[in-house]
Amino acid sequence: MRLLNVKAVLDREKGTVRGEPPTKAWEEFDERSANYVILSHRWENEINYDEMTVFMKTDGYYENEIRQRAGYKKVIKSCEQALQDGYNWIWIDTCCIDKRSSSELSEAINSMYRWYRKSQKCYAYLDDVEDSILPTQQDFGKFDKANGWPAWFSRGWTLQELIAPKQVKFFTKDWVPIGDRESLATTLEKITRIPLNVLKEGQIPRRLCVAEIMSWAADRKTTRVEDGAYSLLGLFDVNMPILYGEGEKAFRRLQLEIIRVSGDHSIFAWNPKGQFGLLDSVLAGSPSYFRGCHDVKKVELEDFANDIVNYRHNGLSLPRSPVSGKLACLKFRDRPLRPQLAMSSLTNVGIQICLPVLLHRDSESVFRAILACRDYYGNPITIDFKSLGLSSYRIPAAGPYRHSRPELRTLHLACPAPDSDEEHHHFKLDDRHASYLGFTRCGTFPREFSDDTVTLSSLANDLVVIVYANDSARSRFAIVLGYYLDQARVHVAYDECPADQEVPWAYFSKEVYDMLWVAPVESCVDSGVKCAHLPRSVWDARVVWYSTNMQTNVVVDVEQCPGCCIGPRQ
């Protein structure tokens, strides 16, 4: 690894190197023998390796331009902190990697977790925190673009930079110390949902499952799509080639690499009750698919066998095997079951794996697979599949299933979703009635539109949240439009936030989206009415819809309660 010479940088900044032999700005080290500190930060107007090389050798206008950059000021401040702490070397990603070399960049990304782990100390620079205390409550006034918390916690790369180092020390915008990871662990757990013991020890216990670790990254963002996968390599102790330009395929490759080295079924446990295309890949599309998986727990194979024997389907105990204990000593096709459950391989028709399944009551091609992991309540997690040819594709929950014992099958779980003709469904909105009581459309999530027609695709996890608000009455609600299983879906939701708490509409819309993302798929009708009473008001939000083949007409209305409520104006 290439380390930056703290003294050389500070001497150059102070102008004390003129007339003296220049000190080398960088040296190559083996991280196992070097004593160095490391910087964790959000990128702004940075100085890269090439620019830093020129800067260390020249004077004049270029020097003045570089000095004005926020990125350069971070370099100087972090070097000053390193010198104060007694360290002569520092690693800063922006100016210690020559990104013109693809091989060097690939090596750095695959080594980065280890480099942070081997550092003596990590400086976490929170450039939007002005007070010398880490916020303990969400503040949407200060941090409106990062879910109410400092933006450092919303970035993909900073996840491993929080966990990997032996010590992490936090600094404000003005480089005032806030505290370290251990002393701030309780607040950090609240912000990140990373368990307290992981934050205090700086290590990920082997008992933690893939789904739980993925959930830590579910709401984090990266500038490049591929970095959503590359930033997680170290957390799962895997390596893979870096191929910028591959887009979402990077996360698919990451999952296949994890499956190759791990028998953890929870990697398939994303969104177990969710709404997605009729036939889908068994692999998640991005870390966001694991939102809500922070309570998923891995089950050891011995315990998993007992789960199979004692599995309860729809609240009914299934008959036990006449062979007591562990499912006939855990044998399948005259071979011990435990190794078969632990093994998986990638074939040209999908991921080959052995799983216990329940058969659908009405279809031989539909089945429910039981995974070796449990939810918050201790129940085994299941996902549903449909067989097409040699491969099995993931589908939404599709009961009813037979009340019989699970049977063991060797499956080929499809990795990419099948090619399919895309269909579109149009929603025509009429929200004029809502405006009569002062409710206007204030925003949409996750994508923007401004007219009265919303078009959704049959091939995507397509949900759109539309927020309406009456600012003078401090009241709002959301209409949700979805298209999945070839059916249009319409929902209405109210805002439960207390009246005295200012929460941006974007946060409310995301909460509604997340809630419906993990909600069970409900039965659908071509027309209907749904209502939601708005707290602390005299109003009901109502949505009326009726569908034709390719369009659903939606009327959004707000009407006054018949006198049972007292609103803010009375």
C-alpha positions, -999 to 999 in steps of 0.1 A, spaced: 0 0 0 11 36 -7 13 58 24 15 95 26 44 111 45 28 134 71 59 155 76 65 160 39 29 172 34 30 196 63 64 210 54 51 216 19 21 234 34 43 256 56 67 263 28 98 250 46 111 227 19 125 254 -4 163 250 -9 163 216 8 163 181 -7 126 172 -11 112 145 12 94 118 -6 57 123 -3 48 86 -5 63 53 4 53 18 -4 46 -4 27 34 -38 37 4 -30 59 15 -58 83 46 -39 93 36 -2 89 23 20 117 -2 43 101 -35 61 106 -63 63 80 -90 88 70 -127 81 65 -147 108 49 -173 118 23 -159 130 -10 -162 167 -19 -139 187 -41 -110 163 -36 -73 163 -47 -63 131 -64 -30 113 -66 -19 129 -99 -28 164 -87 -10 158 -53 21 146 -71 22 178 -92 14 200 -62 42 186 -41 67 198 -68 54 231 -81 44 266 -70 22 293 -84 -14 295 -95 -19 257 -95 -8 257 -59 -33 284 -49 -61 266 -67 -54 233 -49 -52 250 -15 -88 263 -19 -102 228 -22 -121 212 7 -103 180 -1 -69 195 3 -79 211 36 -89 176 48 -55 162 39 -38 190 59 -60 186 90 -58 148 90 -20 151 87 -19 175 116 -40 152 137 -17 122 128 14 141 138 -3 152 171 -10 115 177 26 105 170 22 90 136 43 97 105 22 80 79 -14 82 68 -35 66 41 -62 87 24 -81 71 -4 -84 102 -27 -46 108 -30 -30 74 -21 -45 54 -50 -35 61 -86 -69 55 -102 -54 57 -137 -42 22 -131 -71 -3 -131 -49 -30 -115 -39 -7 -86 -76 4 -81 -87 -33 -81 -60 -42 -56 -70 -12 -34 -107 -20 -34 -101 -57 -26 -76 -48 2 -94 -18 16 -111 -36 45 -78 -51 55 -60 -18 53 -86 -2 76 -83 -32 99 -45 -29 101 -45 8 108 -36 21 143 -65 46 142 -92 58 119 -102 95 117 -139 97 108 -145 132 95 -182 144 98 -182 175 76 -218 185 84 -216 182 122 -208 216 139 -214 207 175 -189 187 195 -215 160 203 -228 133 181 -266 138 175 -287 113 195 -319 121 178 -328 125 141 -327 161 130 -343 167 96 -336 204 98 -298 199 99 -295 166 80 -325 166 56 -307 147 29 -295 118 50 -325 105 69 -320 130 98 -285 118 107 -250 131 96 -244 123 59 -213 102 67 -237 74 80 -256 73 47 -226 65 24 -218 29 13 -180 29 18 -182 43 54 -199 11 66 -167 -9 65 -147 21 76 -168 22 108 -164 -15 116 -130 -26 104 -105 -3 123 -93 -11 158 -101 25 168 -124 50 152 -122 87 163 -149 111 152 -143 148 143 -166 177 136 -166 200 106 -139 221 123 -119 190 134 -130 191 170 -130 156 186 -165 142 192 -155 108 207 -145 73 197 -165 43 184 -165 26 218 -177 56 239 -203 64 212 -214 28 206 -250 32 220 -257 62 197 -240 45 167 -262 14 172 -293 37 171 -281 53 139 -268 23 120 -287 -7 136 -254 -24 139 -253 -45 171 -235 -30 201 -210 -58 205 -199 -54 168 -193 -17 174 -175 -22 207 -153 -50 195 -148 -39 159 -154 -75 147 -183 -93 130 -190 -126 149 -194 -157 128 -229 -162 142 -242 -132 124 -259 -141 91 -255 -126 56 -290 -111 56 -284 -91 89 -250 -78 76 -266 -68 43 -293 -50 62 -267 -25 75 -261 -14 40 -297 -13 29 -302 25 32 -267 35 22 -259 51 -11 -229 51 -34 -221 74 -64 -214 44 -87 -238 15 -87 -210 -10 -87 -196 4 -54 -228 -8 -36 -213 -43 -41 -175 -35 -40 -179 -16 -6 -191 -49 10 -163 -72 -1 -144 -70 31 -174 -74 54 -180 -108 39 -142 -116 35 -145 -123 -3 -126 -110 -33 -136 -105 -69 -124 -86 -100 -134 -49 -102 -153 -41 -134 -167 -6 -135 -194 -4 -161 -211 -37 -152 -238 -19 -132 -261 -40 -111 -243 -72 -121 -217 -64 -95 -241 -71 -67 -251 -103 -83 -215 -114 -86 -209 -105 -49 -238 -127 -38 -225 -156 -59 -191 -152 -43 -206 -153 -9 -226 -184 -17 -194 -200 -30 -177 -197 4 -207 -199 27 -236 -222 34 -257 -194 48 -293 -196 35 -302 -162 48 -287 -147 16 -320 -158 0 -341 -144 28 -345 -108 14 -381 -95 14 -397 -128 23 -433 -113 22 -426 -87 -4 -440 -77 -37 -420 -82 -69 -423 -96 -104 -442 -128 -111 -410 -147 -118 -378 -134 -103 -342 -143 -96 -333 -159 -62 -306 -132 -59 -314 -97 -46 -311 -67 -69 -293 -45 -45 -285 -42 -7 -318 -23 -4 -337 -56 -9 -324 -66 26 -341 -37 43 -359 -51 73 -336 -82 77 -318 -69 108 -336 -94 130 -329 -125 107 -308 -151 126 -288 -180 111 -297 -215 122 -270 -241 126 -277 -272 105 -283 -295 136 -310 -271 148 -323 -267 113 -330 -304 111 -351 -302 143 -369 -272 128 -379 -294 98 -391 -321 120 -412 -297 142 -422 -274 114 -456 -258 118 -475 -249 87 -503 -223 91 -504 -229 128 -508 -267 125 -482 -292 137 -473 -316 110 -470 -353 118 -436 -363 131 -415 -389 115 -418 -424 130 -380 -422 133 -376 -400 164 -352 -371 167 -335 -357 136 -354 -368 105 -342 -403 102 -306 -394 113 -306 -368 86 -302 -390 55 -314 -382 20 -309 -406 -9 -288 -428 14 -264 -400 21 -260 -379 53 -282 -348 51 -260 -323 69 -233 -321 41 -260 -318 15 -277 -289 33 -243 -271 36 -233 -276 -1 -243 -254 -31 -228 -250 -65 -234 -228 -95 -246 -245 -127 -258 -233 -161 -294 -237 -149 -290 -220 -115 -277 -225 -80 -279 -261 -71 -289 -266 -35 -307 -291 -13 -337 -277 7 -368 -290 24 -400 -279 6 -437 -279 10 -458 -286 -20 -486 -264 -33 -521 -278 -29 -531 -271 -65 -499 -270 -86 -470 -294 -89 -447 -267 -102 -451 -244 -72 -435 -250 -38 -423 -233 -6 -387 -238 4 -377 -236 41 -344 -218 48 -320 -224 77 -327 -190 93 -354 -175 116 -372 -142 118 -376 -120 149 -403 -143 164 -382 -174 159 -402 -187 130 -384 -204 101 -382 -182 70 -397 -195 38 -397 -184 2 -419 -195 -27 -408 -209 -61 -422 -219 -94 -404 -245 -116 -400 -237 -153 -380 -264 -170 -349 -273 -150 -348 -240 -130 -369 -226 -101 -378 -190 -101 -388 -170 -70 -424 -158 -68 -445 -139 -43 -462 -159 -15 -486 -183 -33 -505 -205 -8 -523 -226 0 -498 -255 6 -505 -291 15 -506 -300 52 -479 -326 49 -443 -331 60 -416 -312 42 -398 -332 16 -362 -327 6 -354 -317 -30 -323 -308 -50 -332 -275 -66 -317 -253 -92 -325 -217 -82 -325 -193 -111 -300 -165 -108 -312 -141 -135 -349 -135 -139 -363 -150 -171 -367 -129 -203 -403 -116 -204 -423 -92 -224 -427 -60 -205 -462 -47 -199 -472 -13 -186 -502 -2 -165 -514 34 -164 -529 50 -133 -550 81 -140 -552 104 -110 -580 128 -101 -571 146 -69 -591 178 -74 -615 170 -45 -585 168 -21 -575 204 -29 -609 217 -18 -598 212 19 -563 225 13 -545 192 6 -521 195 -23 -496 170 -38 -462 178 -23 -440 150 -36 -436 114 -49 -412 86 -40 -391 68 -52 -393 87 -86 -407 120 -95 -436 129 -118 -458 159 -120 -487 151 -143 -518 131 -135 -508 98 -152 -484 73 -135 -471 44 -156 -457 13 -139 -439 -17 -154 -448 -54 -149 -411 -63 -147 -401 -42 -118 -408 -40 -80 -430 -11 -90 -445 10 -62 -450 48 -62 -459 68 -31 -477 102 -36 -478 125 -5 -506 150 0 -503 177 28 -523 205 43 -495 226 58 -517 250 77 -534 221 96 -501 201 98 -518 170 84 -509 147 55 -514 113 40 -501 91 12 -516 73 -17 -496 42 -29 -500 28 -64 -485 -6 -74 -485 -30 -102 -475 -66 -96 -488 -101 -103 -504 -84 -133 -528 -65 -110 -531 -29 -101 -529 -22 -63 -540 9 -45 -534 18 -8 -538 49 15 -518 56 46 -518 84 72 -489 101 89 -485 90 126 -458 115 134 -467 138 164 -478 173 154 -450 190 173 -423 170 154 -411 184 120 -405 155 97 -399 161 59 -425 146 36 -397 126 19 -391 107 51 -428 100 55 -430 87 19 -400 65 24 -415 50 56 -447 42 37 -427 27 8 -407 5 32 -438 -6 51 -455 -18 19 -423 -33 5 -424 -60 33 -462 -62 35 -479 -95 25 -495 -94 -10 -532 -89 -5 -560 -102 -27 -569 -77 -55 -602 -64 -68 -608 -44 -99 -626 -16 -80 -629 -5 -44 -627 22 -17 -601 26 10 -601 51 38 -577 63 65 -585 87 93 -560 115 97 -549 118 133 -556 151 152 -580 162 125 -617 160 115 -608 144 81 -607 111 64 -585 105 34 -603 83 8 -592 67 -24 -617 52 -49 -605 32 -79 -617 11 -108 -596 -8 -133 -598 -17 -169 -573 -39 -188 -545 -13 -191 -556 16 -169 -568 22 -133 -587 54 -126 -580 67 -91 -600 94 -73 -583 110 -42 -606 127 -18 -607 142 17 -640 143 35 -650 155 69 -658 130 97 -694 128 108 -687 147 141 -667 122 162 -634 140 161 -620 173 171 -594 187 147 -567 213 150 -590 242 140 -617 235 166 
